[in-house]
């Protein structure tokens, strides 16, 4: 572990003191991948900064896989903490609570379809996952739908997943959505407009329902707007 730590430090030093082209070629990406996956909090943070300095265009396959896997792990940790908090359990302080946001920004810049599930799990941590998933367009829809449908997903992921779906329905993505995709999106909007939901989730579901321009969904929205009991 000490040897790998020293290799990462040397990689950082090379980035600082060498010419840009030479430095990027000499970075030990295997060491960076190991630290990002299994290093301590400070080691992971330094390794991630080295990756950002290296640049996405120079990031090799092994390091790309490590970044995506690390984000998937962080997604799971955050989901577990979220549900533990809902159960009233005491939570240990996180050593680097901003790591998932910084990591999701780097993973979003990879523009790798293999990262779609990890980026969906990182929704709620900032705008980079949202923007990346919108760029993926139709490719991202199945993972977004799965996140909205399951009760195990955190509120923050559900809210931002509904937001991404709204953007895609509005045509912000690279291609128009197929009728089959729109039908699936209609179903999750209906799901999140009924039953007990967080109020922010209802807001996002209303926005999505309106842009879908479906008579049944519009009736549900009008019912919420006109009937205080229904809204409650």
Secondary structure, 3 states (H helix, E strand, C coil): CHHHHHHHHHHHHHHHHCCHHHHHHHCCHHHHHHHHHHCCHHHHHHHHHHHHHHCHHHCCHHHHHHHHHHHHHHHHHHHHHHHHHHCCCCCCCCCCCCHHHHHHHHHHHCCCHHHHHHHHHCCCCCHHHHHHHHHHCHHHHHHHHHHHHCCCCCHHHHHHHHHHHHHHHCCCCCCCCCHHHHHHHHHHHHHHCCCCCCHHHHHHHHHHHHHHCCHHHHHHHHHHHHCHHHHC
